[in-house]
Amino acid sequence: MTKDIELPDVDATERLGENLARVLPAGPGNCLILLQGELGAGKSSLARAMIRALGHTGTVPSPTYTLIEPYQFDNRQLYHTDLYRIADPEELEYLGWSDLQGAILLVEWPERAPELFQVADLHIKMDFSNGGRKAHIVPLSPLGDSMVDALAVF
């Protein structure tokens, strides 16, 4: 079941990120979340809120230039990635993509590697809407279904 969530302000985007963090699978394991949308649509804000809700206390830089930012939370690893600068999906292997398996992956600009849509758990499309933002959340796997079902109602 898909969900459309209106995000009238930054606080609403942060609440969605916190709720998404709560429905992530516990413990180690794969979870691939695709974050798509125009520049400024709230992808990085959503990812930052998730990372902070998981317990990270330092800065949460955008991975625009580093491409991959790693985070460790007790028994699980999270990678926040940005594929904006990727020209060819084959470049993922040069980044060590296969080494990121067994972790939570937040991927901004997933359209740069369309094959990710076939293996992802959630696709979150962020759009501008009514002076704020809107998140269109589509589960792409059984795990994604359970995550969307468990999301708190706004």
N, C-alpha and C positions, 0 to 999 in steps of 0.2 A: 504494500500500500504506500503510495507516495504521500508526502506532506508538503504543503505550502505554508510557510510561516512568515508573516509580516514582521519586519524588524524596523520599527519606526526610529530607533536611535542606537547609539553605540552600546548602551546598557543592554538592550534586547539582543544584540549580536553576541555580547559576552555571555548572557544567560543561555543562549543556544549553545555556545561553545562549552559552557559548564555542563549542560545537560548531555551533550554528545560525549564528553569525557566520562560521565557517569555510566553511559551505556556501552562503553568499549569493553571488549572481552577482558576478563581478569586473567592475570598471568601471562606468560609468554605465548606468542602465537601470531599468526598473520592477521592483519586487518588493513585493507587498502581503502582509503577514503580519497575520492577525487574532488577537488575544489576548483570549480570553473566559474568564470565571470570576467567582466571587463576590469581594466585597471580602476582601482578605487571602489570596487563593488563590495569589499569586506572579506575577501578570502583570507588575507593575513590576519586581520582582526579576529576572525573566527578561530583560526589555528592558534593564535596567541592565547586566547581565552581557554581553549582546550588544554594547552600545554601548562598554563598556570593552574588550572583546576586539577591537574594531575599531580601538582606539588612543586613545580619548578618555581624558584624564587628569584632567579636572576633575570637579566634582560633576555628577551626573546627576539633576536634579530631576524629580519626577513632573509630567506635564503636566496634572494635574487642574484647575488654575486658569488656566494659560496656554493650554491646549487643544493647542498645538503647540510642541514643542521641536526646533529644528533642530541638526544636526550635520554637519560637513564632514570627510570622510576622503579625502585625496589627490584621486582622480578620481571620487568618488561622494558623494552627498548622502543623508542619512538623516533622516527626520522621525519623531519619537515623538509620537503623538497620543493623546488621551483624549477619547472622545465621551460620557462619563458625563453631562455637563451639556447635551448636545444634546437638544432636545425634538422636533425635526422634522428628518428627513434633508435637507431643503432648506437648512437652516442651514449645511451643509458649503460651499456656494458662497460664503456670506458670510465664511467663514473663509479663502477663497482655495484651496479644495481642488484646483481645476484647475491651480493654479500649482505643486502638489506633484508633478506627473507627472514621470517620468524619474528617480525617486528610490526608495530603499528606504523603505517606509512600515510602521511598527509601530503598529497601531491597537488600543488598549484599548477595551473596551465597543462592539464592532462591531455588536452587536444593535440599537444606536440608529440604524443606517443599514443595514438588511438588504440593500440592493442591493449592498453591498460583497462579499457572499458570492459573487456571480455573477462577479466580476472578480478575486478574490483568488487568491494562489498557495498559501498555507498557512493552515489554521485550527488554532490551538492552544488547546484547552480545558483550563484548569487547574482541578483539583478537589482537595478535601481527601481524603486517603486514608491509612489506617493510621497516624495521628499525624503524617503528613507531607503531601506533595502528590503528584499524578499529572498528567502531561501526556498528553493524547490529541491526537496530531498527525495531521491529515488533509490530504493534498495535494489541491489544487483545480484544478491546471493542470499541464501538462507540466513547467514549471519547478519546481513544488512536488513533483512526482514525483521529479525528479532530486535535489532537495534532501533529501528524506526518504531516498532510496536512499543518499546520501552521508553521512548522519548516522552518527557513530561509535556503536558498540554500547555500551550501558551495562552 
